[in-house]
Amino acid sequence: MSEAPAAPNGSVAAISSPVAASSFLYGLLAECFAYPDDDLIESIRRGDLRRRIEQIASAVDAGLLGGLDLAPLHDPGAMLEPLAVEYSRLFDAGVRGTACSLNGGVHHGPQMKVMEEVVRYYNHFGLAMTDDNRELPDHLTAELGFLHFLAFGEQQLETAGRSVADYQRAQRDFIARHPGRWLPVMWRALEPLHAMPFFTLLTQLLLRLLTSEQARLEGLHGAADLKPSAAIPFGGI
């Protein structure tokens, strides 16, 4: 997705608020739910991924990681091929179809209408899917990238002393209408597949993050509107 801020590489010392931390965590989880590459494997081997998640998640909410086994995030013997094969088994479409799709419209469709709505969200904020993006607009990595952007925007506006209400309402409604709606369905599809702990842990953490952020945003602005609409379901910028 174009024009979104980059995911963080710094330490928790650079995180100025829980909102900034949630933006960073969305970006980091988006990277983790992409097809595995050498950079991810090196981060797991060195323990960098575990340290970053521990630091950033704790800055979002001290209880966000409570009870989760973070051991899969640090494995000195991690190899790319087994993780890539498992990713394909779980999430990529094959001859028998996708075992557990990362496209929201597959779980809560019709998919074409879902994609149309998420694209309206992206375009409203001046974002677009880039030509080199291999995923559809309703893919989890795209939706997390968008939430990363919105939370980053909220933080920037707050720092500048400007109103953050529209960015907060956009996050509230997007979570409720998209990843917060379909990720629990994906989780139920993932459970019987006996996935590698790495992927089950990431899904559990993301579910907690979405629940925590939705509670914060609904506490500020009330419940999201889930009624179908041809228009963006939040006030203009």
Buried (B, 14 or more C-beta within 10 A) or exposed (E): BEEBBEBBEEEBEEBEBBBBBBBBBBBBBBBBBBBBEEEBBEBBBEBBBBBBBBBBBBBBBEEBBEEBEBEBBBBEEBEBEEBBEBBBBBBBEEEEEBBBBBBBBBBBBEBEEBBBBBBBBBEBBEBBBEEEBEBBBBBBBBBBBBBBBBBBBBBBBBEEEEEBBBBBBBBBBBBBBBBBBBBBBBBEBBEEBEBBEBBBBBBBBBBBBBBBBBEBBBEEBEEBBEEEEEEBBBEEE
